[in-house]
């Protein structure tokens, strides 16, 4: 799976990335990915139709494709880079990206199944 990378922030890691890295470091790979996602997005609700999740961190509804794109390649998240040194993370960059992608897809499915719906009319879902 190919993802396009943006340059890291000056100094290597942003403040949020350093926080995610500190929380993820002592965990095994799978748990580290989930902690990084929780820190980066803080999903609290799903749409009634179950196609988007509300992120309290960025204050927006996110669909699956946007979530995965932001988690994998957005310069302020870059979850593969955050979890690359955790126990059980693949050493090969392509294998790492694929493993993170699979964890993100599983995380998304779990959150859609477990988060409560938010149907307040003032919250407009994005496609």
Beta strands, then each sheet from edge to edge (+ up, - down):
strand 1: 43-46
strand 2: 52-55
strand 3: 60-63
sheet 1: 1+ 2- 3+
end
